[in-house]
């Protein structure tokens, strides 16, 4: 096995180092925002929660969840969902340091390790990217590739480009309106995002961030036969597609969570 065909650890480290270098000029300016973070966030949370008075408070996220500008939520009580906010109101923008911190926390969360193990197993069963071969060595390569691909894409779309372009990587749930309205809103977030100043802008971070991540991963450590423009475009499209599905799930996850809680409460009251 040649080093040029398998070096996800090296390239992952290189891209994270490059990310820090690219974001450094923005970091100096935005870090100043963190000094009054606590007071601003407390006011914003109070305003957001005041709009939900009279509703079932057990369905609302705890105030402590948003004190850092992010959440502690997990999709299906497992997968990290730290950049999704429900009934959050207007929150101050994340600083560069906070963007990188929350992406790092989610990318290396303990749940991610078995998750990528499952993805690698599926890839091995389908014999995708046959250049990796089979057996333990082939599985190890697929595992490392899946982990590196996901991590690079996470950092590019939610930390590096949002820091440079001053876009907000968080997903603010709609949580109101008809099913079709909420579905349309969720899908549109792939193309439209908030800026750090609170406006709306084309989601360059998602579209171009996933494209950059696809190019880095495909041309650095994927099998040589797969290093083609069509394959890179396919990986890009797949990443955007998966992210779209993920956002839709994030939009409706609170409803699913409430149904699960309600079911458990009914079962607990049965004699």
URZIGI-V113531 format. One record per run of one state. SS is the DSSP state (h for helix, s for strand, l for the rest). FROM is the first residue (numbers start at 0). LEN is the number of residues. If there is no record, write none. Layout:
BEGIN
ss	from	len
SS	FROM	LEN
SS	FROM	LEN
END
This chain:
BEGIN
ss	from	len
l	0	2
h	2	3
l	5	2
h	7	43
l	50	6
h	56	3
l	59	3
h	62	4
l	66	7
s	73	2
l	75	3
s	78	2
l	80	3
s	83	2
l	85	10
h	95	12
l	107	2
h	109	17
l	126	3
h	129	3
l	132	2
h	134	31
l	165	1
s	166	1
l	167	3
s	170	2
l	172	6
h	178	10
l	188	3
s	191	4
l	195	4
s	199	3
l	202	1
h	203	15
l	218	5
h	223	3
l	226	2
h	228	41
l	269	2
END
